[in-house]
Amino acid sequence: MNGTVLTRGYVVIWGWLLVLMTLSLFANTLPVSRPAIVTLMFVVAAVKAVLVALHFMHLRVERWLIYAIAIVPVLLVFGLMLALFPDFVFAR
Amino acid sequence: MSATTHAHATGAAERGKVAIWWFLASEIMLFGGLISSFVISRLGGGAQVDHGHLNVTVAAVNTFILLSSSYTMVEAFGCAERGDRRAMRLFLGLTVLGGLAFLGLKAYEYTGEILHGFTPWAGTFWSFYYTMTGLHALHVLIGVIANATLCVAARLGLERPYRVEVAGLYWHFVDIVWIFLFPLVYLS
């Protein structure tokens, strides 16, 4: 590419992201139960998100303040969702 | 670069990074609230996915495009840090092209769905679908404009590496949102 140097670490992460995307696409063909497939899909999505956050967003080398800013809203969202479960999901 | 100018640039970079993370925190709450509502609605039996009328192939291509554009964006930042302006412009341009391709395919997808009668008011699922993917597409559009602006600024010699980093953090966040929307809406 006209002397442009590609960063090997980023290329490897990109490759893994594509592999995981392919795994999600074909998860529906696996001979396991539906809940297991859905769980697998979201585990794969979480792994992809962590890869992007740690390597592309450089959270791997960030200080605690940035971690705190990023993690607190994620915990709040999970808290909100779990708090609503008794009224909307378990009440069925 | 003099010591004073360097210190000023470093301070601006730090402030910019903390500011974009605060903004992203509010975005996590926005998309998180929306996605949580959809998950709860689905688990509660309210919004069942209309799998037969979604274009999974187009969505998969869009996923590939966004993941790849995230890669080109981080390479653009790497080039900016190394002072390789030409390569930075190339990678920023590729990121912009990726964003435009995503929006074009999304528009194609929406057109097909609307022509078949699946409008935002066609049911609970479609309301969630258009709200979540539409809000995400709006974020992609904003990212495209920001990256295109940086590309033009680089051409004029006005770029600063930390601006590419800040725009990149936003772009990667938009990618992460899609990473969850794709299985949630199209696959599960």
Interface residues (C-beta under 8 A of the other chain):
Chain A: M1 N2 T4 V5 L6 T7 Y10 V11 I13 W14 L17 L18 M21 S24 L25 A27 N28 I37 V38 M41 F42 V44 A45 K48 A49 V52 A53 H55 F56 M57 L65 I66 I69 A70 V72 P73 V74 L76 V77 L80 M81 L84 F85 F88 V89 A91 R92
Chain B: K17 V18 W21 W22 L24 A25 S26 I28 M29 G32 G33 I35 S36 V39 I40 S41 L43 G44 G45 A60 T63 F64 L67 S68 S70 Y71 M73 V74 E75 G78 C79 R82 D84 R86 A87 L90 G168 L169 H172 F173 D175 I176 I179 F180 F182 P183 L184 L187 S188
